[in-house]
Amino acid sequence: MTSLFNRILDAHAGIRPQVPVSTLERSAALSQSLGCEVLLKTEHLMPTGSFKVRGSANKIRTLGEAARGGVITASTGNHGQGVARAGKLAGVPVTVYVGNTTPPSKMRAIEALGAELVVLDGPALDAEIEARRQSELQGKPYVAPYNDVDTIAGQGTLGVELVDQAPDLDAVFICVGGGGLIGGVGTALKQLSPKTRIIGVWPAASTCMLDSLKAGEIIETPESDTLSDGSSGAIEPGSVTFPICQAVIDETLTVSEVEIARAMRRIAEGERWIVEGSAGVALAGLIQTAEAWRGKKVAVVLCGRNVALPTFLGAMELAAQ
């Protein structure tokens, strides 16, 4: 844990100015309605529209000359855009493998940043396995979406920023997929603000890490379609995020698709921001447990905005039910 924390501090300095510090904005509407001080970490306003620019930039930075011949990655969309941007800025060719369930809008965004896109006929985990295989065959470094300490360290810079911006936070709500974001942020906060509770939130339709934490080992788990496509998918066997999540997550919550949609609508109505489902997951977790945080100061990580317009409009229809 101490070693990862030191990597996070190194990344916090090393990824600047390529990766800016995201703002922490007080939501007057949510604070009034939920009875607690609600602060929104605006990762959706970051370059490429998600927190993934942090880990991607840090990994390519730490690879140095080893990345010059090109890197390979796999992604459900946001990570691929982050790696494509980091590669473009560093002069590093990038190839991104995606599953065929990746939203077309995210595929187009990856290609627009100059990366080569390879679409596989299968889920996200198949794309990860094939990307790692091609990495070995071609002798190119693999930039993991979450299963890499340098990637996790990059995501952890968000936690350092949170402490700088709000040193008296009672809790932070974070959507969990592969565990890289909550693992990095949680590691930073455990060192810098140990009283802050780390709340992991999952869409009920996709709970692989949660089920694995309950089982005490990484397991496969049934999944359904979810608005939180950025956090969906199985966890890579042996992922380094698993023991980190075991160590840093204090509380776990699951939220329904209707709760996610309504949280997305709350952000649109109150803040005039469009956010993706995974950002809605984190806010839905706070809304579900608001009574427990009455009078407290909490942060919600709005982890991304990359949602297809038809998906967003569908969520607004669901929210109205």
Buried (B, 14 or more C-beta within 10 A) or exposed (E): EEEBBEBBBBBBEBBEEBBEBBEBBEBEEBBEBBBBBBBBBBBBBBBBBBBBBBBBBBBBBBBEEEBEEBBBBBBBBBBBBBBBBBBBBBEBBBBBBBBEBBBEBBBEBBBEBEBBBBBBEEBBBBBBBBBBEBBEEEEBBBBBBBBBBBBBBBBBBBBBBBBEBBEEBBBBBBBBBBBBBBBBBBBBBBBBBEEBBBBBBBBBBBBBBBBBBEEEEBBEBEBEEBBBBBBBBBBBEEBBBBEBBEBBBBBBBBBBBBBBBBBBBBBBEBBEBBBBBBBBBBBBBBBBBBEEBEEBBBBBBBBBBBBBEEBBEBBBEBBEE
